[in-house]
Amino acid sequence: MHIDFAEFVVSRTAALLRFGYLLTGDRHLAEDLTQEALVKAHRRWGGIVGDAGPEPYVRQAILRQFLSWRRRRSFTERPIAEPPDVPLAGDLSDRLADADEMWSLLRTLPRSQRAVIVLRYYEDLPDAEIARLLGCSPATVRVHAFHALQRLRAALTPVRLPGGQT
């Protein structure tokens, strides 16, 4: 079965952008990663369309771009047009504040740890598949996950002061 490149782009771009956003936490950087991966895929289109289709190749290209050193500087620069609004009172604002805090914490993780968390908990991939994508062993994936979760838990656990105050 031959999949046309244009059809693939139309049908799978939203899912690929979501994957890029989960890795970066930034819509514009996710668009850049996805676009670069699609350019690479287009160049090799005849060779990557196989039994699994082109999506695994494109996802791996996005992941490799995210993990590359070339992107490290642009990833840490986060210009904003306006300062964020103060959260409103109520349940929704509390949930949004919690989600925002989690995104901020995810951004502090080293790239490989963050990639493991995204691939495991957002993309629901098994350790063996994550290891294949990252080019490491499943044990390394588990170590990255352990350290990432340990850092996230430590950041989310309130500090207890003497006298039981937080």
N, CA, C and O of each residue as an XYZ file, in Angstrom:
664
protein
N       0.846     -1.180      0.000
C       0.000      0.000      0.000
C       0.888      1.240      0.000
O       1.752      1.381      0.866
N       0.689      2.123     -0.946
C       1.479      3.344     -1.056
C       0.684      4.515     -0.474
O      -0.445      4.785     -0.883
N       1.291      5.191      0.475
C       0.675      6.369      1.088
C       1.311      7.593      0.462
O       2.535      7.726      0.445
N       0.487      8.479     -0.047
C       0.956      9.720     -0.642
C       1.431     10.670      0.462
O       0.790     10.776      1.508
N       2.558     11.361      0.231
C       3.111     12.271      1.238
C       2.100     13.346      1.636
O       1.925     13.622      2.823
N       1.445     13.945      0.668
C       0.471     15.009      0.962
C      -0.676     14.479      1.820
O      -1.121     15.157      2.746
N      -1.154     13.276      1.520
C      -2.222     12.670      2.329
C      -1.757     12.434      3.759
O      -2.493     12.684      4.714
N      -0.515     11.944      3.894
C       0.044     11.708      5.220
C       0.109     13.010      6.020
O      -0.286     13.049      7.185
N       0.599     14.055      5.401
C       0.734     15.349      6.081
C      -0.632     15.851      6.531
O      -0.782     16.300      7.667
N      -1.617     15.781      5.662
C      -2.960     16.258      6.005
C      -3.560     15.431      7.142
O      -4.178     15.981      8.053
N      -3.381     14.129      7.090
C      -4.059     13.274      8.065
C      -3.320     13.167      9.405
O      -3.966     12.922     10.424
N      -1.999     13.339      9.444
C      -1.249     13.059     10.673
C      -0.564     14.278     11.293
O       0.036     14.148     12.360
N      -0.627     15.446     10.672
C       0.074     16.605     11.211
C      -0.412     16.971     12.610
O       0.410     17.298     13.466
N      -1.691     16.928     12.865
C      -2.198     17.303     14.196
C      -1.610     16.385     15.276
O      -1.210     16.864     16.337
N      -1.553     15.090     15.021
C      -0.988     14.157     16.002
C       0.512     14.383     16.168
O       1.034     14.290     17.279
N       1.204     14.675     15.077
C       2.641     14.930     15.163
C       2.930     16.229     15.914
O       3.884     16.304     16.688
N       2.110     17.242     15.684
C       2.265     18.510     16.416
C       2.017     18.298     17.903
O       2.723     18.870     18.734
N       1.036     17.493     18.244
C       0.751     17.197     19.651
C       1.952     16.528     20.299
O       2.340     16.877     21.414
N       2.541     15.561     19.594
C       3.725     14.878     20.100
C       4.866     15.884     20.315
O       5.522     15.867     21.357
N       5.096     16.744     19.345
C       6.135     17.769     19.477
C       5.858     18.719     20.627
O       6.775     19.116     21.345
N       4.596     19.083     20.803
C       4.235     19.982     21.902
C       4.453     19.314     23.256
O       4.926     19.953     24.196
N       4.114     18.045     23.357
C       4.328     17.338     24.619
C       5.806     17.291     24.976
O       6.162     17.354     26.152
N       6.663     17.182     23.975
C       8.097     17.179     24.237
C       8.621     18.561     24.624
O       9.438     18.685     25.536
N       8.154     19.588     23.937
C       8.742     20.920     24.100
C       7.977     21.830     25.045
O       8.572     22.680     25.709
N       6.649     21.656     25.111
C       5.834     22.581     25.888
C       5.674     23.919     25.199
O       5.217     24.882     25.814
N       6.042     23.993     23.938
C       6.010     25.248     23.184
C       5.444     24.978     21.794
O       5.997     24.183     21.035
N       4.333     25.648     21.465
C       3.658     25.401     20.189
C       4.558     25.710     18.993
O       4.601     24.945     18.030
N       5.268     26.821     19.056
C       6.087     27.230     17.919
C       7.277     26.290     17.715
O       7.612     25.947     16.581
N       7.906     25.881     18.797
C       9.008     24.940     18.675
C       8.499     23.587     18.183
O       9.172     22.927     17.391
N       7.321     23.166     18.641
C       6.723     21.918     18.156
C       6.476     21.996     16.648
O       6.707     21.023     15.929
N       6.013     23.141     16.174
C       5.804     23.321     14.734
C       7.127     23.222     13.978
O       7.197     22.605     12.916
N       8.184     23.838     14.536
C       9.497     23.768     13.892
C      10.000     22.332     13.821
O      10.472     21.879     12.778
N       9.894     21.619     14.945
C      10.351     20.222     14.969
C       9.596     19.370     13.965
O      10.189     18.568     13.243
N       8.276     19.551     13.923
C       7.443     18.766     13.018
C       7.772     19.091     11.571
O       7.875     18.190     10.739
N       7.937     20.360     11.268
C       8.253     20.763      9.901
C       9.597     20.172      9.469
O       9.710     19.648      8.361
N      10.611     20.251     10.327
C      11.916     19.694      9.970
C      11.839     18.183      9.773
O      12.470     17.641      8.865
N      11.077     17.509     10.612
C      10.927     16.060     10.474
C      10.213     15.713      9.175
O      10.581     14.749      8.503
N       9.200     16.486      8.819
C       8.480     16.226      7.571
C       9.356     16.495      6.348
O       9.237     15.800      5.338
N      10.220     17.482      6.428
C      11.150     17.747      5.322
C      12.078     16.547      5.142
O      12.308     16.096      4.020
N      12.611     16.031      6.255
C      13.477     14.845      6.183
C      12.711     13.655      5.617
O      13.236     12.903      4.795
N      11.478     13.492      6.058
C      10.667     12.371      5.578
C      10.396     12.497      4.087
O      10.441     11.504      3.362
N      10.118     13.700      3.629
C       9.830     13.902      2.203
C      11.021     13.499      1.343
O      10.857     12.895      0.283
N      12.224     13.838      1.809
C      13.440     13.497      1.057
C      13.621     11.986      0.914
O      14.155     11.517     -0.091
N      13.181     11.229      1.908
C      13.375      9.780      1.918
C      12.060      9.019      1.765
O      11.997      7.837      2.105
N      11.033      9.653      1.273
C       9.687      9.103      1.285
C       9.611      7.690      0.726
O       8.987      6.824      1.340
N      10.219      7.439     -0.402
C      10.148      6.117     -1.017
C      10.755      5.018     -0.158
O      10.340      3.863     -0.252
N      11.734      5.359      0.680
C      12.403      4.366      1.499
C      11.798      4.152      2.871
O      12.104      3.156      3.526
N      10.942      5.067      3.327
C      10.420      4.931      4.688
C       9.004      4.377      4.742
O       8.543      3.970      5.808
N       8.320      4.356      3.629
C       6.961      3.829      3.638
C       7.058      2.311      3.592
O       7.403      1.731      2.563
N       6.753      1.676      4.711
C       6.825      0.224      4.801
C       5.594     -0.307      5.496
O       4.522      0.295      5.437
N       5.755     -1.449      6.159
C       4.637     -2.088      6.848
C       4.040     -1.191      7.926
O       2.819     -1.112      8.059
N       4.890     -0.515      8.698
C       4.407      0.329      9.790
C       3.979      1.703      9.295
O       3.369      2.469     10.040
N       4.289      2.014      8.058
C       3.970      3.330      7.542
C       5.043      4.334      7.933
O       6.004      3.971      8.612
N       4.904      5.563      7.529
C       5.940      6.567      7.766
C       5.906      7.215      9.155
O       6.870      7.872      9.547
N       4.826      7.043      9.892
C       4.703      7.771     11.158
C       5.805      7.457     12.162
O       6.321      8.387     12.781
N       6.194      6.198     12.359
C       7.288      5.949     13.310
C       8.580      6.686     12.930
O       9.293      7.185     13.800
N       8.872      6.749     11.639
C      10.062      7.465     11.179
C       9.954      8.948     11.524
O      10.909      9.539     12.028
N       8.801      9.548     11.256
C       8.624     10.980     11.500
C       8.658     11.273     12.998
O       9.268     12.257     13.417
N       8.020     10.444     13.801
C       8.065     10.639     15.263
C       9.493     10.539     15.794
O       9.897     11.310     16.665
N      10.244      9.589     15.266
C      11.632      9.458     15.713
C      12.454     10.670     15.270
O      13.338     11.113     16.004
N      12.179     11.203     14.098
C      12.873     12.405     13.641
C      12.550     13.590     14.553
O      13.436     14.379     14.881
N      11.296     13.715     14.960
C      10.909     14.788     15.893
C      11.647     14.605     17.219
O      12.191     15.561     17.771
N      11.663     13.385     17.719
C      12.333     13.095     18.979
C      13.823     13.409     18.888
O      14.378     14.029     19.795
N      14.470     12.993     17.819
C      15.910     13.258     17.668
C      16.194     14.752     17.564
O      17.182     15.233     18.119
N      15.346     15.485     16.864
C      15.516     16.937     16.792
C      15.393     17.552     18.185
O      16.163     18.440     18.549
N      14.434     17.081     18.946
C      14.235     17.588     20.308
C      15.463     17.317     21.173
O      15.879     18.175     21.951
N      16.033     16.141     21.040
C      17.165     15.750     21.877
C      18.502     16.321     21.404
O      19.498     16.247     22.124
N      18.527     16.888     20.203
C      19.810     17.332     19.636
C      20.365     18.545     20.378
O      19.619     19.361     20.919
N      21.657     18.637     20.389
C      22.339     19.761     21.031
C      22.064     21.064     20.296
O      22.026     22.131     20.909
N      21.877     20.982     19.016
C      21.668     22.174     18.212
C      20.478     22.985     18.716
O      20.468     24.209     18.586
N      19.487     22.329     19.282
C      18.269     22.984     19.728
C      18.359     23.490     21.159
O      17.492     24.249     21.591
N      19.376     23.095     21.903
C      19.427     23.391     23.333
C      19.261     24.885     23.620
O      18.499     25.254     24.513
N      19.951     25.739     22.890
C      19.879     27.165     23.172
C      18.503     27.742     22.881
O      17.945     28.466     23.705
N      17.953     27.427     21.714
C      16.653     28.003     21.377
C      15.549     27.464     22.272
O      14.529     28.125     22.469
N      15.747     26.262     22.818
C      14.723     25.682     23.675
C      14.616     26.425     25.001
O      13.528     26.517     25.569
N      15.728     26.956     25.502
C      15.696     27.609     26.811
C      15.251     29.061     26.719
O      14.862     29.647     27.730
N      15.299     29.644     25.548
C      14.863     31.026     25.387
C      13.349     31.046     25.221
O      12.809     30.400     24.323
N      12.669     31.786     26.083
C      11.215     31.770     26.077
C      10.681     33.200     26.095
O      10.212     33.660     27.136
N      10.739     33.912     24.974
C      10.193     35.265     24.966
C       8.671     35.244     25.077
O       8.016     34.338     24.562
N       8.121     36.238     25.743
C       6.667     36.361     25.857
C       6.276     37.790     25.529
O       7.015     38.729     25.822
N       5.110     37.948     24.921
C       4.634     39.267     24.540
C       4.128     40.043     25.754
O       4.375     41.242     25.884
N       3.429     39.356     26.625
C       2.860     39.982     27.816
C       3.050     39.059     29.007
O       3.089     37.839     28.852
N       3.168     39.641     30.200
C       3.267     38.772     31.378
C       1.982     37.973     31.560
O       0.908     38.447     31.191
N       2.074     36.762     32.126
C       0.858     35.960     32.316
C      -0.089     36.612     33.316
O       0.334     37.309     34.239
N      -1.383     36.370     33.110
C      -2.394     36.883     34.034
C      -2.325     36.129     35.350
O      -1.848     34.996     35.411
N      -2.803     36.769     36.385
C      -2.902     36.116     37.688
C      -4.070     35.138     37.615
O      -5.138     35.502     37.122
N      -3.893     33.884     38.100
C      -4.997     32.919     38.034
C      -6.231     33.408     38.788
O      -6.127     34.013     39.855
N      -7.388     33.137     38.217
C      -8.646     33.486     38.863
C      -8.960     32.474     39.953
O      -8.443     31.357     39.941
N      -9.802     32.867     40.887
C     -10.185     31.953     41.964
C     -11.134     30.887     41.423
O     -11.835     31.113     40.437
N     -11.150     29.735     42.069
C     -12.089     28.685     41.683
C     -11.380     27.412     41.270
O     -10.157     27.375     41.141
N     -12.169     26.374     41.066
C     -11.635     25.057     40.737
C     -10.842     25.050     39.438
O      -9.739     24.505     39.391
N     -11.393     25.651     38.376
C     -10.727     25.637     37.087
C      -9.375     26.320     37.171
O      -8.393     25.821     36.623
N      -9.314     27.431     37.835
C      -8.037     28.132     37.925
C      -7.019     27.326     38.730
O      -5.827     27.353     38.424
N      -7.478     26.613     39.750
C      -6.567     25.765     40.525
C      -6.006     24.645     39.648
O      -4.814     24.343     39.703
N      -6.874     24.031     38.839
C      -6.420     22.962     37.942
C      -5.453     23.505     36.901
O      -4.444     22.871     36.590
N      -5.765     24.677     36.366
C      -4.873     25.272     35.373
C      -3.532     25.645     36.002
O      -2.483     25.465     35.383
N      -3.564     26.157     37.218
C      -2.316     26.494     37.916
C      -1.494     25.242     38.167
O      -0.274     25.254     38.001
N      -2.163     24.147     38.572
C      -1.455     22.883     38.783
C      -0.843     22.375     37.476
O       0.302     21.925     37.454
N      -1.608     22.449     36.397
C      -1.098     21.996     35.098
C       0.069     22.864     34.659
O       1.059     22.357     34.132
N      -0.040     24.161     34.873
C       1.043     25.066     34.517
C       2.295     24.763     35.338
O       3.411     24.786     34.821
N       2.092     24.481     36.622
C       3.223     24.117     37.472
C       3.887     22.834     36.967
O       5.114     22.737     36.946
N       3.079     21.848     36.562
C       3.638     20.595     36.062
C       4.426     20.827     34.776
O       5.512     20.272     34.608
N       3.881     21.652     33.856
C       4.618     21.953     32.628
C       5.934     22.640     32.961
O       6.960     22.344     32.348
N       5.914     23.551     33.924
C       7.147     24.235     34.323
C       8.151     23.237     34.889
O       9.345     23.317     34.600
N       7.665     22.301     35.691
C       8.557     21.290     36.262
C       9.100     20.357     35.180
O      10.277     19.999     35.209
N       8.254     19.960     34.227
C       8.716     19.097     33.138
C       9.825     19.770     32.338
O      10.759     19.110     31.882
N       9.721     21.081     32.170
C      10.744     21.812     31.415
C      12.092     21.816     32.122
O      13.118     22.036     31.479
N      12.113     21.578     33.429
C      13.382     21.576     34.167
C      14.117     20.249     34.051
O      15.302     20.166     34.376
N      13.431     19.221     33.595
C      14.073     17.905     33.478
C      15.076     17.900     32.335
O      14.890     18.602     31.340
N      16.144     17.109     32.471
C      17.035     16.914     31.325
C      16.237     16.337     30.151
O      15.222     15.670     30.350
N      16.695     16.595     28.958
C      15.948     16.220     27.754
C      15.620     14.730     27.687
O      14.492     14.365     27.355
N      16.571     13.878     27.991
C      16.279     12.446     27.874
C      15.267     12.004     28.915
O      14.428     11.150     28.627
N      15.323     12.567     30.127
C      14.324     12.224     31.143
C      12.951     12.718     30.716
O      11.958     12.006     30.863
N      12.893     13.925     30.193
C      11.610     14.464     29.746
C      11.040     13.646     28.594
O       9.838     13.386     28.543
N      11.909     13.242     27.668
C      11.452     12.420     26.541
C      10.865     11.106     27.047
O       9.836     10.653     26.545
N      11.512     10.490     28.037
C      11.002      9.234     28.591
C       9.629      9.456     29.226
O       8.719      8.656     29.011
N       9.467     10.523     29.999
C       8.178     10.801     30.649
C       7.088     11.019     29.605
O       5.990     10.477     29.737
N       7.376     11.801     28.576
C       6.382     12.058     27.530
C       6.035     10.778     26.784
O       4.861     10.486     26.557
N       7.054     10.014     26.402
C       6.788      8.789     25.646
C       6.055      7.757     26.488
O       5.208      7.027     25.971
N       6.363      7.685     27.763
C       5.738      6.679     28.630
C       4.335      7.093     29.055
O       3.402      6.299     28.934
N       4.165      8.312     29.547
C       2.899      8.687     30.161
C       1.942      9.451     29.246
O       0.737      9.455     29.497
N       2.443     10.095     28.200
C       1.551     10.796     27.285
C       1.310      9.993     26.008
O       0.203      9.996     25.471
N       2.347      9.306     25.523
C       2.207      8.499     24.308
C       1.910      7.029     24.631
O       1.589      6.250     23.733
N       2.017      6.651     25.910
C       1.688      5.306     26.394
C       2.495      4.204     25.693
O       1.957      3.159     25.326
N       3.794      4.463     25.518
C       4.659      3.481     24.876
C       5.332      2.610     25.936
O       5.632      3.086     27.031
N       5.570      1.341     25.619
C       6.295      0.464     26.554
C       7.785      0.813     26.573
O       8.298      1.450     25.653
N       8.463      0.386     27.628
C       9.889      0.703     27.793
C      10.724      0.234     26.609
O      11.648      0.933     26.192
N      10.416     -0.928     26.065
C      11.195     -1.452     24.946
C      11.109     -0.537     23.725
O      12.110     -0.325     23.039
N       9.936     -0.001     23.453
C       9.763      0.911     22.316
C      10.454      2.249     22.587
O      11.067      2.826     21.689
N      10.357      2.733     23.808
C      11.043      3.976     24.177
C      12.548      3.789     24.013
O      13.233      4.663     23.481
N      13.060      2.649     24.469
C      14.489      2.356     24.341
C      14.913      2.342     22.877
O      15.970      2.865     22.523
N      14.079      1.739     22.031
C      14.400      1.708     20.604
C      14.455      3.116     20.029
O      15.363      3.447     19.267
N      13.482      3.943     20.397
C      13.447      5.312     19.881
C      14.624      6.151     20.368
O      15.166      6.965     19.620
N      15.018      5.948     21.627
C      16.110      6.733     22.198
C      17.487      6.137     21.922
O      18.508      6.785     22.152
N      17.511      4.898     21.426
C      18.788      4.258     21.159
C      19.523      3.849     22.421
O      20.743      3.986     22.512
N      18.778      3.347     23.394
C      19.375      2.911     24.656
C      18.704      1.614     25.095
O      17.864      1.073     24.376
N      19.070      1.120     26.262
C      18.470     -0.120     26.754
C      17.195      0.178     27.543
O      17.017      1.295     28.029
N      16.302     -0.815     27.674
C      15.112     -0.618     28.506
C      15.474     -0.282     29.961
O      14.738      0.444     30.629
N      16.595     -0.804     30.446
C      17.030     -0.473     31.814
C      17.357      1.017     31.929
O      17.054      1.642     32.946
N      17.968      1.582     30.902
C      18.276      3.015     30.904
C      16.995      3.829     30.897
O      16.914      4.869     31.552
N      15.994      3.365     30.161
C      14.696      4.042     30.148
C      14.113      4.070     31.565
O      13.624      5.102     32.025
N      14.171      2.933     32.242
C      13.638      2.866     33.611
C      14.417      3.775     34.560
O      13.827      4.399     35.442
N      15.725      3.853     34.386
C      16.541      4.743     35.228
C      16.158      6.198     34.971
O      15.996      6.975     35.912
N      16.012      6.568     33.697
C      15.589      7.942     33.373
C      14.224      8.246     33.993
O      14.022      9.317     34.566
N      13.297      7.306     33.875
C      11.958      7.513     34.446
C      12.038      7.644     35.957
O      11.393      8.517     36.537
N      12.811      6.797     36.593
C      12.954      6.844     38.045
C      13.484      8.203     38.495
O      12.926      8.825     39.399
N      14.568      8.662     37.859
C      15.165      9.939     38.253
C      14.232     11.115     37.952
O      14.144     12.059     38.736
N      13.544     11.054     36.824
C      12.612     12.133     36.477
C      11.472     12.205     37.483
O      11.133     13.285     37.967
N      10.879     11.057     37.800
C       9.775     11.044     38.761
C      10.251     11.463     40.152
O       9.524     12.128     40.889
N      11.459     11.074     40.499
C      12.027     11.476     41.790
C      12.163     12.996     41.860
O      11.831     13.603     42.879
N      12.650     13.610     40.782
C      12.789     15.076     40.745
C      11.428     15.768     40.791
O      11.260     16.772     41.483
N      10.467     15.230     40.058
C       9.130     15.826     40.051
C       8.482     15.713     41.421
O       7.879     16.673     41.901
N       8.598     14.558     42.052
C       8.025     14.384     43.403
C       8.671     15.340     44.395
O       7.983     15.957     45.209
N       9.983     15.462     44.329
C      10.690     16.353     45.252
C      10.241     17.799     45.062
O      10.102     18.544     46.032
N      10.017     18.185     43.832
C       9.589     19.560     43.554
C       8.146     19.795     43.990
O       7.783     20.912     44.359
N       7.325     18.753     43.951
C       5.915     18.900     44.312
C       5.643     18.695     45.798
O       4.575     19.075     46.279
N       6.580     18.106     46.534
C       6.378     17.856     47.952
C       6.661     19.129     48.722
O       7.749     19.694     48.612
N       5.674     19.596     49.517
C       5.914     20.816     50.283
C       7.017     20.601     51.321
O       7.126     19.530     51.917
N       7.812     21.617     51.520
C       8.886     21.563     52.499
C       8.281     21.770     53.887
O       7.534     22.723     54.109
N       8.601     20.888     54.802
C       8.115     20.988     56.186
C       9.107     21.796     57.012
O      10.291     21.464     57.077
N       8.626     22.836     57.627
C       9.452     23.663     58.504
C       9.325     23.183     59.924
O       8.367     22.483     60.249
N      10.268     23.539     60.789
C      10.121     23.165     62.208
C       8.794     23.689     62.751
O       8.399     24.820     62.466
N       8.131     22.879     63.513
C       6.832     23.248     64.060
C       5.688     22.776     63.185
O       4.530     23.074     63.480
N       5.987     22.026     62.086
C       4.941     21.464     61.224
C       4.394     22.415     60.184
O       3.433     22.061     59.500
N       4.954     23.604     60.026
C       4.471     24.553     59.024
C       5.063     24.194     57.664
O       6.152     23.629     57.566
N       4.308     24.542     56.615
C       4.822     24.311     55.255
C       5.229     25.601     54.626
O       5.686     25.613     53.483
